[in-house]
Amino acid sequence: MGNLDKFKEHVAQTSVNPIGLEISHAEGPFLYTTDGKRYVDFISGIAVSSLGHRHPKVIEAIKEQVDKHLHVMVYGEFIQKPQLEFAELLTSILPDGLDQVYFVNSGTEANEGALKLAKKHTGRSKLVAFKNSYHGDTHGSLSVTGRDVYRNPYLPLLPDIHFLDFNSDEGLDVIDDTTAAVILEPVQGEGGIIPSDKKWLKEIRKRCTESGALLIYDEIQSGFGRTGKMFAFEHYGIAPDILCLAKAMSGGMPMGAFVASKEIFEAFMFNPPLNHVTTFGGHPVSCAAALANLQELLSGDYLEKAKLIEKKTKEKLKGKGIIEVRGMGAMLGLQLESKELTQKVVEECFSLGILLGWTLHSDTLIRLAPPLIITEDQLNDVLTVILMSIEMNS
């Protein structure tokens, strides 16, 4: 039995036909397989490896922490230097009111914690979310994910969820003094790489403030430089009450977090104490990696590189078969004219050593999320291949 057969036999599967690449190692923008092939990872492990694979600063920090200690206690009880230093640096670059961090292990856990925190702090139960959103696959996160095809197999989910149209003023009066929170992605990711409208987002913020509802931003995919700002909400100048983070936060290590004010987080301390806990959240190795990752992002020209990626991609990918390239920075979606063309382009680029993908909610949108360490020559080479494939198959 070959390794692919063993993989399908013993590792739980989420699709009938997984990609099935057998990875030997990864470095920078490249994945290398056991059969000697090299692939450009043009989706960064789905927006995770923004500094490429195995960035030297991240690897150094991991090795240094491994020699000190691994897990020593459940989250929140012991002072651990990597947690403290990363939380201090992260909150120093966020607006006032986002000054405490709760560390978890993944994006969906961040959203779960944020929803619980909002309900506990406000004493309310109603949640407002948006159609075509994606917040994760655990029960709470799935409850506020706006796509019935993923929700229906698991009904009943959380009650009192109200879905509105993204970027539409219709129905906003549902945000009232019975609402615990409004949760949204400043740039919808799986919904099709759709940025928020600034006027609409400002109105959401206004209604939350007036009603006492908390505004939660899910920046799990858009955070840490991917959009050309450290966080996507900075494009709008409209801050949330709770900020959810993961993916690119820790350079490839498993980690998530949600950030709020000290006042809001007090809800987790009382009635009863320890009413939201995690064993492995804030794992010291992940926090060490995250600290090195953020220090590198802040010291380099990565935000400018994200803007360059957007500029070059939108300039290059024009013509027959292409409807548009939309998004911000290196969080882009290439909308093609048909499902068939999209599949052909993804498959052909894959055969030529370029790993692309599509979003969960669209079969005509190709996800473009290259690592921010990609060189301009490498970027141009990939875009040339993508354009050639589109032109040949249109």
Secondary structure as GFF3:
##gff-version 3
##sequence-region A 1 394
A	DSSP	alpha_helix	3	10	.	.	.	ID=ss1
A	DSSP	beta_strand	23	27	.	.	.	ID=ss2
A	DSSP	beta_strand	30	33	.	.	.	ID=ss3
A	DSSP	beta_strand	38	41	.	.	.	ID=ss4
A	DSSP	alpha_helix	44	47	.	.	.	ID=ss5
A	DSSP	alpha_helix	56	66	.	.	.	ID=ss6
A	DSSP	alpha_helix	81	92	.	.	.	ID=ss7
A	DSSP	beta_strand	100	104	.	.	.	ID=ss8
A	DSSP	alpha_helix	107	122	.	.	.	ID=ss9
A	DSSP	beta_strand	126	130	.	.	.	ID=ss10
A	DSSP	alpha_helix	139	143	.	.	.	ID=ss11
A	DSSP	alpha_helix	148	151	.	.	.	ID=ss12
A	DSSP	three_ten_helix	152	154	.	.	.	ID=ss13
A	DSSP	beta_strand	161	164	.	.	.	ID=ss14
A	DSSP	three_ten_helix	172	174	.	.	.	ID=ss15
A	DSSP	beta_strand	179	184	.	.	.	ID=ss16
A	DSSP	beta_strand	187	188	.	.	.	ID=ss17
A	DSSP	beta_strand	194	195	.	.	.	ID=ss18
A	DSSP	alpha_helix	198	211	.	.	.	ID=ss19
A	DSSP	beta_strand	214	218	.	.	.	ID=ss20
A	DSSP	three_ten_helix	232	235	.	.	.	ID=ss21
A	DSSP	beta_strand	242	245	.	.	.	ID=ss22
A	DSSP	three_ten_helix	247	250	.	.	.	ID=ss23
A	DSSP	beta_strand	256	260	.	.	.	ID=ss24
A	DSSP	alpha_helix	262	265	.	.	.	ID=ss25
A	DSSP	three_ten_helix	266	268	.	.	.	ID=ss26
A	DSSP	alpha_helix	284	299	.	.	.	ID=ss27
A	DSSP	alpha_helix	302	316	.	.	.	ID=ss28
A	DSSP	beta_strand	322	328	.	.	.	ID=ss29
A	DSSP	beta_strand	331	336	.	.	.	ID=ss30
A	DSSP	alpha_helix	339	351	.	.	.	ID=ss31
A	DSSP	beta_strand	354	355	.	.	.	ID=ss32
A	DSSP	beta_strand	357	358	.	.	.	ID=ss33
A	DSSP	beta_strand	365	368	.	.	.	ID=ss34
A	DSSP	alpha_helix	376	393	.	.	.	ID=ss35
###
